[in-house]
Amino acid sequence: MASACLPALTVVAPTCLARGKASAQRSQSMATPRSCAGLRVAPRSTWFALRGGRMTPNRSARALKLQCTASELPAALLFDCDGVLVDTERDGHRVTFNQAFKEKGLTCEWGVEEYGELVKIGGGKERMTKYFSVDHPGEEPWVSLKTQEEQVEYVKNMHLLKTDLFSKMIESGALPLRPGVARLVAEAIAAGVTVAVCSTSNEKAVSTIVRVMLGEEVAKVMRVFAGDCVPKKKPAPDIYLLAANELNVDPARCVVIEDSHIGVQAAKSAGMKCIVTTSGYTADEDFSLADVVYPYLGDEDDVKVTLQDLCNLL
């Protein structure tokens, strides 16, 4: 293929995704010469529609021109999960933690405000460990667990039960995607930008959210880095540095979407740009390290963040 730029190049719905990742990569390499300006990317309405809270193909029509070259696009767009893809914490994770406690015969129940403090700790197992060992060490289950090994095993099994309950909730469609997530993911994929999720949550739970809420085609190309795949969770930068290494991208060319103070700390410590979309529990947190802060990504006539905005950050 000639190296000359193709004026007003338009990237349309990535139908090749249905044929698998390899086909998608071939189509992207043919459609988007890295030196070309005037790249056109269609907004969400041209590719996907949200039906029943899920993203499905939509064949309708117009294109949005990007004022940046393909080489100026982010090397990767990395999303946190809880509070970014779906506002899961208060009505998802908290509720299923309480269900798991009840099934195991515990009388404790995490209220909305109490969980708002616990959520500042990265990781569900870590939250339970702090709650049981520091806040309520003289109560069940901790009082009956005599060794550290027993404690670790108990928390692990409780978290597995909670994850199963949470996955069933996601499968039911009880929690919707946050505004603009489907649109921005679709814009990025169609423009050849690598997309991934970097979360402290359990890998199974995060993968279920991606598959159910964004769809099978997106799940094929959107890698998930989650759970205990790194020794230190957010605010440490480990999860984002792992993603950059695995995806073979320069951290300085990555843009992260986060919703929490510890998430911003992790992204910035990894040397990445960071956009915050505040969530129910994080609206009042300190986001002074973030590159920009919005209430949400936005859809239709209320779009806050576009692929062009990501280019402008770099």
C-alpha positions in Angstrom: 0.0 0.0 0.0 1.3 3.5 -0.8 2.6 5.6 2.1 0.8 8.8 0.9 -1.9 10.1 3.1 -5.5 9.3 2.3 -7.5 12.6 2.8 -10.5 12.5 5.1 -9.9 8.9 6.0 -12.9 7.4 7.8 -12.7 4.5 10.2 -16.1 2.8 10.4 -17.6 0.2 12.7 -15.0 -2.5 13.4 -17.0 -5.4 12.0 -13.8 -7.3 11.8 -14.0 -7.7 15.6 -16.5 -10.5 15.1 -13.9 -12.4 13.1 -11.3 -12.2 15.9 -8.4 -10.1 17.1 -6.0 -11.1 14.2 -8.5 -9.9 11.6 -9.1 -6.7 13.5 -5.4 -6.0 13.6 -5.1 -6.6 9.9 -8.0 -4.3 9.1 -6.6 -1.5 11.3 -3.1 -1.8 9.8 -4.6 -1.5 6.3 -7.0 1.3 7.2 -4.9 3.7 9.3 -1.5 4.5 7.9 0.5 5.8 10.9 1.6 9.0 9.1 -1.9 10.1 7.9 -3.7 13.2 9.1 -7.4 13.9 8.8 -8.5 10.6 10.5 -12.2 10.4 10.7 -13.8 8.4 13.5 -17.6 7.9 13.8 -19.2 8.6 17.1 -21.0 5.8 19.1 -24.3 6.3 17.3 -22.7 5.1 14.1 -21.4 1.9 15.6 -23.1 0.8 18.7 -26.4 1.2 20.5 -27.1 0.6 24.1 -29.9 -1.9 24.3 -30.9 -3.2 27.7 -27.7 -1.7 29.2 -25.5 -3.6 26.7 -23.6 -2.4 23.7 -24.7 -3.9 20.4 -23.9 -3.1 16.7 -25.7 -0.2 15.2 -25.5 0.3 11.4 -26.5 4.0 11.2 -24.3 6.8 10.1 -22.1 10.0 10.5 -18.4 10.7 11.1 -16.5 12.9 13.4 -13.2 14.3 12.2 -10.1 14.2 14.5 -7.7 17.0 14.3 -4.7 14.8 14.9 -2.6 12.3 13.0 -2.9 8.6 13.7 0.5 8.7 15.3 -0.7 11.3 17.8 -3.4 9.1 19.1 -2.9 7.4 22.5 -0.9 4.2 22.4 -3.4 2.8 24.8 -6.6 3.8 26.6 -6.8 2.2 30.1 -9.9 2.1 32.1 -10.4 1.4 35.8 -13.4 -0.7 36.3 -15.5 0.0 39.5 -16.8 3.5 39.4 -15.6 4.1 35.8 -17.1 1.4 33.6 -20.0 0.8 36.0 -20.8 2.6 39.2 -20.6 -0.7 41.1 -19.4 0.1 44.6 -22.5 1.2 46.6 -25.2 -0.9 44.9 -23.0 -3.7 43.6 -20.0 -4.7 45.6 -21.4 -3.5 49.0 -24.6 -5.4 48.5 -22.9 -8.6 47.4 -20.4 -8.4 50.3 -23.4 -8.2 52.7 -25.1 -11.2 50.9 -21.9 -13.2 51.3 -21.6 -12.3 55.0 -25.2 -13.5 55.5 -24.7 -16.7 53.7 -21.6 -17.5 55.9 -23.6 -16.8 59.0 -22.1 -13.5 60.0 -24.3 -10.7 61.5 -22.1 -7.8 60.1 -23.6 -5.6 57.4 -21.7 -2.8 55.6 -23.8 0.4 55.5 -23.5 3.0 52.7 -21.3 5.4 54.7 -19.2 2.7 56.2 -18.4 1.2 52.9 -17.6 4.6 51.6 -14.6 4.6 54.0 -13.7 1.0 53.2 -13.6 1.6 49.5 -10.6 3.9 49.9 -8.7 0.6 50.4 -7.7 -1.0 47.1 -9.0 -4.6 46.8 -12.0 -6.5 48.4 -9.9 -9.0 50.3 -7.9 -6.1 51.7 -11.1 -4.3 52.8 -12.4 -7.4 54.6 -9.0 -8.0 56.3 -8.9 -4.5 57.6 -12.6 -4.6 58.8 -12.2 -8.0 60.6 -8.7 -7.6 62.0 -8.6 -3.9 62.9 -12.1 -2.8 63.3 -13.7 -5.9 64.9 -10.9 -8.3 66.0 -12.9 -9.6 69.0 -15.9 -10.7 66.9 -16.7 -13.5 64.5 -15.2 -14.7 62.3 -11.8 -13.4 63.5 -12.1 -14.5 67.1 -12.4 -18.2 65.9 -9.5 -18.0 63.4 -6.4 -18.9 65.4 -3.7 -18.5 62.8 -2.8 -16.1 60.0 -3.1 -18.9 57.5 -6.7 -19.6 58.7 -7.5 -15.9 58.4 -6.1 -15.6 54.9 -8.0 -18.7 53.7 -11.2 -17.5 55.3 -11.0 -14.1 53.5 -10.1 -15.8 50.2 -13.1 -18.1 50.3 -15.4 -15.3 51.4 -14.2 -13.2 48.5 -14.8 -16.1 46.0 -18.4 -16.3 47.2 -18.9 -12.6 47.0 -17.4 -12.6 43.4 -19.9 -15.3 42.3 -22.8 -13.3 43.8 -21.5 -10.1 42.1 -21.1 -11.8 38.7 -24.7 -13.0 38.9 -25.8 -9.5 39.5 -23.9 -8.2 36.5 -25.2 -11.0 34.3 -28.7 -10.0 35.3 -28.1 -6.5 33.9 -29.0 -4.8 37.2 -26.2 -2.2 36.9 -25.9 -0.1 33.7 -22.7 1.2 32.1 -21.8 4.8 33.0 -22.6 7.4 30.3 -20.1 7.6 27.5 -18.1 4.4 28.3 -19.5 2.5 25.3 -19.0 5.4 23.0 -15.4 6.1 23.9 -14.4 2.4 23.8 -15.9 2.1 20.4 -14.2 5.3 19.1 -10.8 4.0 20.4 -11.2 0.5 18.9 -12.2 1.8 15.5 -9.2 4.2 15.4 -6.8 1.4 16.3 -6.1 2.5 19.9 -5.4 -0.4 22.2 -8.0 -0.6 25.1 -7.7 -2.4 28.4 -9.0 -2.5 31.9 -6.7 -2.1 35.0 -8.5 -2.8 38.3 -7.8 -4.0 41.8 -11.0 -6.1 41.7 -11.2 -9.8 41.0 -10.4 -10.7 37.4 -13.5 -12.8 37.0 -15.7 -9.9 38.1 -14.0 -7.4 35.8 -14.1 -9.8 32.8 -17.8 -10.4 33.4 -18.5 -6.7 33.3 -16.6 -6.3 30.0 -18.2 -9.3 28.4 -21.8 -8.6 29.5 -21.9 -4.8 29.4 -19.6 -4.1 26.4 -20.3 -7.2 24.5 -18.4 -10.3 23.2 -16.7 -8.4 20.3 -15.2 -5.8 22.6 -14.2 -8.5 25.1 -12.1 -10.2 22.4 -9.8 -7.1 22.1 -10.1 -5.4 25.5 -7.6 -7.1 27.8 -8.2 -7.2 31.6 -5.4 -6.7 34.1 -7.0 -7.2 37.5 -7.0 -8.8 41.0 -3.7 -10.2 42.3 -1.7 -10.1 39.1 0.6 -7.5 40.8 2.1 -7.6 44.3 1.0 -4.1 45.2 -2.4 -2.7 44.4 -3.4 1.0 43.8 -2.1 3.6 44.8 1.0 1.7 43.7 1.6 2.0 39.9 2.2 -1.7 39.4 -1.0 -2.5 37.6 -0.5 0.2 35.0 3.1 -0.5 34.5 2.3 -4.2 34.0 -0.3 -3.2 31.4 2.1 -1.0 29.5 4.7 -3.8 29.5 2.3 -6.5 28.4 0.8 -4.3 25.7 4.2 -3.1 24.6 3.3 0.6 24.8 5.1 3.6 26.2 3.5 4.7 29.5 3.9 8.3 28.5 1.6 7.6 25.5 -1.2 6.1 27.6 -4.3 7.7 28.9 -6.1 6.4 32.0 -9.7 6.9 33.0 -10.0 6.7 36.8 -12.6 7.7 39.5 -10.6 7.7 42.7 -7.7 9.4 44.4 -5.7 6.2 44.8 -6.4 5.4 41.1 -5.0 8.8 40.0 -2.0 8.3 42.2 -1.3 4.9 40.5 -1.7 6.3 37.0 0.4 9.4 37.5 3.1 7.3 39.3 3.2 5.1 36.2 3.9 8.3 34.1 0.6 8.3 32.4 -2.0 10.9 31.6 -5.2 10.6 33.8 -8.8 11.7 33.3 -11.1 11.4 36.3 -14.8 10.8 36.0 -16.1 11.2 39.6 -18.4 8.5 41.0 -20.8 8.3 43.9 -18.2 7.7 46.6 -15.4 9.8 45.1 -16.8 13.2 44.2 -15.2 14.9 47.2 -11.7 13.3 46.9 -8.5 15.1 46.1 -7.9 15.0 42.3 -5.3 17.7 42.1 -2.9 15.2 40.4 -5.3 14.5 37.6 -4.9 16.1 34.2 -8.6 16.8 33.9 -11.8 16.0 36.0 -15.3 15.4 34.7 -18.5 14.1 36.2 -18.8 11.5 33.4 -17.6 10.8 29.9 -21.0 11.7 28.4 -23.2 10.6 25.5 -25.1 12.1 22.6 -25.7 15.9 23.3 -23.8 15.9 26.5 -20.4 14.5 25.6 -17.6 15.5 27.9 -14.6 13.4 26.6 -13.9 12.4 23.1 -11.0 10.7 21.3 -9.8 14.2 20.3 -9.6 15.2 23.9 -7.3 12.2 24.6 -5.0 13.4 21.7 -4.9 16.9 23.2 -3.6 15.5 26.5 -0.5 14.0 24.9 
